[in-house]
Amino acid sequence: MSTPQTLRAAAIKVNGQDARLDGVPVHTSLLDWLRDRGLTGAKEGCAEGECGACSVLVARPGIDSPTEWTAVNACLLPAAALDGQEIVTSEGLGKDTELHPVQQEMAVRGGSQCGYCTPGFVCSMAAEYYRPARTAAAHGTDDHEHGPNGFDLHSLSGNLCRCTGYRPIRDAAYALGVPEDNDAFAARRLSPPPPPAATRLAVDGAEFLRPASLDDVLGVLADRPDARIVAGSTDAGVEVNLRGVRAALVVAVDRLPELREFEVGSSEIRIGAALTLSEIERLLDGRVPLLAQMFPQFASRLIRNGATIGGNLGTGSPIGDTPPALLALDASLVLTSRRGDRVVPLAEYFTGYRQTLKTPDELIRAVLVPLPLAPMTAFHKIAKRRFDDISSVAVGYAIEVADGVVTQARIGLGGVAATPLRARATEDALTGRPWTEQTVREAAAVMAAEGTPMDDHRASASYRSAMLGQSLLRFYAQLEV
């Protein structure tokens, strides 16, 4: 088995100081490791990435600057995954004699009461404070989601407060100015982040690997098909924390260059599987309107900062948000192994509940979105909350109409069967017919019968069926306005 050898002591730079990982169990979360070291600002509130009390900053490769301070959930990431990396906790932002500007505004505007969630809010707010494009986005008026200083409230969508209330927290966010010239964290953005470190840690019979190359990863998978692949760990971390899953071998692939490609060509868009959803959103910059609608509704900014598109598809979940959108876009996946690459249409990829065509020795290398795009698209997510929630039903639309007649219809569905699926019967009911209210109403009745929805704690089967039909009617109505 080809595996990397650690030629240096495994360590993480925390608040400017190297901290060793010697003897740390492989499945120890970054949060637990930090707290064991006395850095107790970060808290555990939910252990599944839904409250943000554990938020910390990681130096990551930037899009608008060499380094960007990125807020992530420390409760989900294994500490081993940060080997060689650089992080800042709430304790490291300010100085003994001087609060950080974010901390100062939170204090003077009453943004903290019990204080449990405050360090997480501070870290998420600091990431937005240092976002290079924030000040360029300042527009002088409040549109309910952005402040006059360009602050994007979605950056706090993964942080929950149970006692203070959000108005003073928003006030603190909107009062922030620009970093001063002598701000060390702002200056740090001008240099690249630490490169990914090839890592091999083995403790108590479990092993963590960060291979140096894609070829090394594929060699590991060929020898050890039982290996657990992780990238952002937003799914794997929940299994470790809440279900007690302890894989014997964990392999990290999130920093592999071969899985982080992004290219807009004449016939397709190629999106590397290890790109995070936040990175993809910014790289696409609205080029794919259907995905632009989906991104803000996918969990929270904290989760999107870690979750990768390959990871979301690799789980095979029937309620993931990317599959309905990508099915509507007629996307394909590039699967890679020691045997080479193969391209699989996403519509054929899912074979059963959390089962796919991907073999144990394969990785998702990239997602391919064909061009040109359909002109009429939308993403509908039906959930109990507008943001940061799991779908009861998700629908992606891509419709083409010529001379008043539907020439092509692709509709992706999630949450209504054991797998994400195309609404084939509804597509057939629309194609070749006039794009009129009568056609849409007839097709909506067909769509209500798509899939095999079930009753669970999120929604009943009858509700899910009703929402399918209503979704198509809503899509038509919104286009006609």
C-alpha positions in Angstrom: 0.0 0.0 0.0 1.4 3.4 -1.0 1.1 5.7 1.9 2.7 9.0 2.9 5.3 9.1 5.7 5.3 11.9 8.2 8.8 13.3 8.2 8.0 15.8 10.9 6.1 15.9 14.1 2.4 16.3 13.4 1.2 19.6 14.7 -1.3 22.4 14.2 -0.4 26.1 14.5 -3.0 27.5 17.0 -3.1 31.2 17.7 0.5 31.5 16.4 2.0 28.6 18.4 2.7 25.0 17.2 0.7 22.4 19.1 1.7 18.7 18.7 -0.7 15.9 17.8 1.3 13.1 19.3 -0.8 10.4 20.7 -4.1 12.1 19.9 -6.7 9.5 19.0 -7.6 9.6 15.3 -11.3 10.3 15.8 -10.7 13.2 18.3 -12.5 16.3 17.0 -10.7 19.6 16.7 -13.1 21.0 19.3 -12.3 18.3 21.9 -8.6 18.7 21.2 -8.7 22.4 21.6 -10.7 22.2 24.8 -8.3 19.6 26.2 -5.5 22.2 25.6 -7.4 24.7 27.7 -8.9 26.7 24.8 -12.4 26.5 26.1 -13.9 29.4 24.2 -15.3 27.1 21.6 -18.2 25.1 23.0 -20.2 22.0 22.0 -23.8 22.8 21.6 -25.1 20.2 19.2 -22.1 18.1 18.0 -23.6 18.1 14.4 -22.7 21.5 13.0 -26.1 23.2 13.5 -25.4 25.7 16.3 -21.9 27.2 15.5 -20.9 27.4 19.2 -17.7 25.6 18.1 -16.7 27.9 15.3 -13.0 28.6 14.7 -11.0 30.2 11.9 -8.8 28.3 9.5 -6.3 29.8 7.0 -7.5 28.5 3.6 -6.5 29.2 0.0 -8.4 32.3 -1.1 -10.2 33.4 -4.2 -9.8 37.2 -3.7 -6.5 36.9 -1.7 -3.8 34.3 -1.2 -5.2 33.4 2.2 -8.8 33.8 3.5 -9.8 33.3 7.1 -12.6 30.7 6.9 -15.0 29.8 9.7 -15.6 26.1 10.2 -17.3 23.9 12.8 -14.6 22.5 15.0 -17.0 19.8 16.3 -17.0 18.0 13.0 -13.4 18.1 11.9 -11.0 15.5 13.2 -8.0 17.3 14.7 -5.7 15.1 12.5 -7.2 16.7 9.4 -5.7 20.0 10.5 -2.1 18.7 10.7 0.2 21.4 9.3 -2.6 23.9 9.1 -3.1 27.2 10.9 -6.1 28.1 13.0 -7.3 30.9 15.2 -9.7 30.5 18.1 -11.7 33.2 19.8 -8.9 33.5 22.4 -6.4 34.3 19.7 -8.3 37.2 18.1 -7.8 39.8 20.8 -4.9 40.7 23.1 -4.7 40.7 26.8 -5.1 44.5 26.9 -7.2 45.1 23.8 -10.3 43.5 22.4 -10.5 42.6 18.7 -12.9 45.0 16.8 -15.5 42.2 16.5 -15.3 41.4 20.2 -15.5 45.2 21.0 -18.6 45.7 19.0 -20.3 42.6 20.4 -19.5 43.9 23.9 -20.7 47.5 23.6 -23.8 46.6 21.6 -25.1 44.0 24.0 -24.5 41.0 21.7 -23.6 38.7 24.5 -25.6 37.5 27.4 -24.9 34.0 28.8 -21.8 33.9 26.5 -22.1 30.3 25.5 -22.6 31.0 21.8 -20.6 34.3 21.8 -17.1 32.9 20.9 -18.6 31.0 17.9 -20.4 34.2 16.7 -17.2 36.1 17.1 -15.2 33.7 14.9 -17.9 33.6 12.2 -18.2 37.4 12.3 -14.4 37.8 12.1 -14.3 35.6 9.0 -16.8 38.0 7.3 -14.9 41.0 8.8 -11.8 39.9 6.9 -13.6 38.9 3.7 -11.7 40.9 1.0 -14.8 41.7 -1.1 -16.9 42.8 1.9 -16.0 46.5 1.9 -16.4 46.6 -1.9 -20.0 45.4 -1.4 -20.9 48.2 0.9 -23.9 50.0 -0.5 -25.1 52.3 2.2 -28.5 50.8 2.8 -29.8 47.7 4.7 -31.5 45.1 2.5 -32.3 42.8 5.5 -29.5 40.5 4.6 -26.6 42.9 4.1 -25.4 45.8 6.2 -24.3 49.3 5.0 -20.8 48.1 5.6 -21.2 45.1 3.2 -21.6 42.6 6.0 -23.4 39.5 4.7 -25.7 38.1 7.5 -25.6 34.7 5.8 -22.1 34.4 7.3 -23.8 34.0 10.6 -26.5 31.6 9.4 -24.9 28.7 11.1 -24.6 30.4 14.6 -27.6 30.1 16.9 -28.3 32.3 20.0 -30.7 31.0 22.6 -31.0 34.0 25.0 -29.7 37.4 23.7 -31.7 37.7 20.5 -30.2 38.5 17.2 -30.8 42.3 16.9 -27.8 43.3 19.0 -25.6 40.7 17.2 -26.7 42.2 13.9 -26.0 45.7 15.2 -22.5 44.6 16.1 -22.0 43.1 12.7 -23.2 46.2 10.9 -21.1 48.5 13.0 -17.8 47.0 11.9 -15.5 49.1 9.9 -12.5 48.0 7.8 -9.4 46.4 9.3 -6.7 48.9 10.3 -3.3 49.0 8.5 -1.5 47.3 11.4 -4.1 44.4 11.6 -2.0 41.2 11.7 -4.9 39.0 10.5 -5.6 41.3 7.6 -1.9 41.3 6.7 -1.8 37.5 6.9 -4.2 37.2 3.9 -1.4 38.4 1.6 0.7 35.3 2.1 -0.4 31.8 1.0 -1.7 29.4 3.7 0.3 26.4 4.7 0.4 23.7 2.0 -1.4 20.5 2.8 0.8 18.2 4.8 1.1 14.5 3.9 0.1 12.8 7.2 0.1 9.4 8.7 -1.1 9.0 12.3 -1.8 5.7 14.0 -3.2 5.5 17.5 -5.0 2.7 19.4 -5.5 0.6 16.2 -7.0 3.4 14.1 -5.2 5.3 11.4 -5.5 8.7 9.7 -3.9 9.3 6.3 -3.6 12.4 4.2 -1.8 11.0 1.1 0.4 13.3 -0.9 -1.2 12.7 -4.3 -4.2 11.3 -6.0 -2.3 8.3 -7.1 -1.4 7.5 -3.4 -5.1 7.8 -2.5 -6.1 5.4 -5.2 -3.5 3.0 -4.1 -4.8 3.1 -0.6 -8.4 2.5 -1.8 -7.3 -0.4 -4.0 -5.7 -2.1 -1.0 -8.2 -1.0 1.6 -11.8 -0.6 0.2 -13.0 -0.3 3.8 -11.3 3.1 4.2 -13.5 6.0 5.2 -13.0 9.0 2.8 -13.4 12.4 4.4 -13.2 15.9 3.0 -15.1 18.5 5.0 -16.3 15.8 7.5 -19.7 17.5 7.7 -21.4 14.1 7.3 -18.6 11.8 8.8 -18.2 14.1 11.8 -21.9 13.6 12.7 -21.5 9.9 12.5 -18.5 10.0 14.8 -20.2 12.3 17.4 -23.7 11.0 17.5 -23.5 7.4 16.3 -20.1 6.4 17.6 -18.8 5.3 14.2 -15.0 4.7 14.4 -13.5 3.7 11.1 -10.3 1.8 11.3 -8.8 3.9 8.4 -9.7 7.5 7.6 -8.3 9.0 4.4 -8.5 12.8 3.8 -8.8 14.0 0.2 -10.0 17.6 0.6 -6.7 19.3 -0.4 -5.8 17.1 -3.4 -5.2 19.5 -6.4 -6.6 16.9 -8.8 -9.9 17.1 -7.0 -10.0 20.9 -6.8 -10.0 21.8 -10.5 -12.5 24.4 -11.8 -12.9 25.2 -15.5 -15.6 26.9 -17.5 -15.3 25.6 -21.1 -17.3 26.0 -24.3 -19.3 22.8 -23.8 -19.2 22.2 -20.0 -18.3 23.4 -16.6 -15.9 21.2 -14.7 -16.2 21.4 -10.9 -13.6 19.5 -8.7 -15.2 17.2 -6.2 -13.1 18.6 -3.3 -14.1 22.2 -3.8 -16.3 23.4 -1.0 -19.8 24.7 -1.7 -18.7 28.2 -0.6 -15.8 28.1 -3.1 -18.0 26.8 -5.9 -20.5 29.5 -5.2 -17.9 32.2 -5.5 -16.1 30.7 -8.5 -19.3 30.3 -10.5 -20.3 33.9 -9.5 -23.9 33.4 -10.7 -23.0 31.7 -14.0 -25.4 28.8 -13.2 -28.6 30.5 -11.8 -30.0 27.2 -10.6 -27.0 26.6 -8.4 -27.0 30.2 -7.3 -30.5 29.7 -5.9 -29.5 26.4 -4.3 -26.4 27.5 -2.4 -27.9 29.9 0.2 -30.5 27.2 1.0 -27.9 24.5 1.6 -27.4 24.2 5.4 -25.4 27.3 6.6 -22.3 29.2 5.7 -20.3 27.3 8.3 -21.3 24.0 6.7 -20.8 25.2 3.2 -17.3 26.3 4.1 -16.4 22.7 4.8 -18.9 20.6 2.8 -17.7 19.5 -0.7 -19.8 18.8 -3.7 -18.2 15.4 -4.0 -19.0 14.6 -0.4 -22.6 15.5 -0.8 -23.0 13.2 -3.8 -20.8 10.5 -2.3 -23.1 9.9 0.7 -25.9 8.9 -1.7 -28.4 10.6 0.6 -31.9 10.9 -0.8 -32.3 14.3 0.9 -29.1 16.1 -0.2 -29.7 19.4 -1.8 -27.2 19.3 -4.7 -28.6 16.2 -6.5 -32.0 17.7 -7.5 -30.3 20.8 -8.9 -27.6 18.8 -10.7 -30.1 16.3 -12.0 -32.1 19.2 -13.6 -28.8 20.4 -15.1 -28.2 17.0 -16.6 -24.8 16.7 -14.8 -22.4 13.8 -15.0 -19.8 12.6 -12.6 -16.1 11.7 -13.3 -15.3 8.6 -11.2 -11.6 7.7 -10.9 -9.6 4.7 -9.7 -6.4 2.9 -10.5 -8.3 1.5 -13.5 -8.7 5.1 -14.9 -11.6 7.6 -15.2 -15.2 6.9 -16.2 -18.0 9.4 -16.7 -21.4 8.5 -15.3 -24.6 10.5 -15.8 -25.9 11.6 -12.4 -29.4 10.3 -13.4 -27.9 6.7 -13.4 -25.5 7.2 -10.4 -28.0 6.4 -7.6 -29.0 2.8 -7.3 -30.7 2.5 -3.9 -30.9 4.0 -0.5 -27.4 5.4 0.1 -26.1 3.2 -2.7 -24.5 4.3 -5.9 -22.6 3.0 -8.9 -19.3 4.1 -7.3 -17.2 1.1 -6.4 -15.2 1.0 -3.1 -11.9 1.7 -5.0 -13.2 4.8 -6.7 -13.4 8.5 -5.9 -15.6 11.2 -7.3 -13.1 13.4 -9.2 -15.3 16.0 -10.7 -18.9 17.1 -11.6 -19.6 18.0 -15.2 -22.4 20.5 -16.0 -23.1 20.6 -19.8 -23.5 23.9 -21.6 -25.5 25.8 -22.8 -27.8 26.0 -19.8 -31.6 25.9 -20.0 -33.1 29.5 -19.8 -35.8 28.7 -17.3 -34.6 27.3 -14.0 -35.4 27.3 -10.3 -34.6 25.5 -7.1 -37.4 24.9 -4.6 -36.6 23.7 -1.1 -39.5 22.8 1.2 -38.3 22.7 4.9 -39.4 23.8 8.3 -37.0 26.7 8.3 -36.0 29.0 5.5 -32.3 28.4 6.0 -30.1 25.9 7.8 -32.5 23.0 7.6 -32.8 19.6 6.0 -35.2 19.3 3.0 -38.6 17.6 3.3 -38.8 18.0 -0.5 -36.3 19.6 -2.9 -37.0 20.3 -6.6 -34.7 21.5 -9.4 -36.1 22.8 -12.7 -34.5 23.3 -16.1 -37.1 24.0 -18.8 -36.6 25.1 -22.5 -39.5 26.6 -24.4 -39.5 27.6 -28.1 -42.4 29.3 -29.9 -44.5 28.7 -26.8 -43.9 24.9 -26.8 -41.8 23.0 -24.2 -38.9 21.5 -26.1 -37.1 20.0 -23.1 -37.9 19.5 -19.5 -35.6 18.2 -16.8 -36.8 18.1 -13.2 -34.7 16.7 -10.3 -36.4 15.5 -7.1 -35.1 14.9 -3.6 -36.9 13.7 -0.4 -39.6 11.7 -2.2 -37.9 8.3 -2.8 -35.0 6.2 -1.6 -32.8 8.0 -4.0 -32.8 11.4 -5.7 -34.5 11.0 -9.1 -35.7 12.6 -12.3 -39.4 13.3 -12.5 -39.6 11.4 -15.8 -43.4 11.2 -16.0 -43.8 14.9 -15.4 -41.1 15.7 -18.0 -43.0 13.7 -20.5 -46.2 15.4 -19.6 -44.6 18.8 -20.4 -42.4 18.1 -23.4 -44.0 18.9 -26.7 -47.0 20.7 -25.2 -47.7 24.4 -25.0 -46.3 26.2 -22.0 -49.6 27.3 -20.6 -51.4 27.2 -17.2 -53.5 24.3 -18.4 -50.5 22.2 -19.4 -48.8 23.0 -16.1 -51.8 22.1 -14.0 -52.1 18.8 -15.7 -48.4 18.1 -15.3 -48.6 19.2 -11.6 -51.1 16.4 -11.0 -48.7 14.0 -12.6 -45.8 15.4 -10.5 -47.8 14.9 -7.3 -47.6 11.1 -8.0 -43.9 11.0 -8.6 -41.6 9.0 -6.4 -42.5 6.9 -3.3 -42.7 9.5 -0.5 -42.9 8.3 3.1 -44.0 9.5 6.5 -41.3 10.6 8.9 -40.7 13.3 11.5 -40.1 15.9 8.8 -43.2 15.5 6.8 -46.0 13.1 5.8 -46.1 11.3 2.5 -49.3 13.1 1.6 -47.7 16.5 2.4 -44.6 15.7 0.2 -46.9 14.7 -2.7 -48.9 17.9 -2.3 -45.7 20.0 -2.3 -44.5 18.4 -5.5 -47.6 19.5 -7.4 -47.6 22.9 -5.8 -43.9 23.4 -6.6 -44.6 23.1 -10.3 -47.5 25.5 -10.1 -45.3 28.0 -8.2 -42.5 27.6 -10.8 -44.9 28.6 -13.5 -46.5 31.4 -11.6 -43.2 33.0 -10.7 -42.1 32.9 -14.4 -45.3 34.5 -15.5 -45.1 37.4 -13.1 
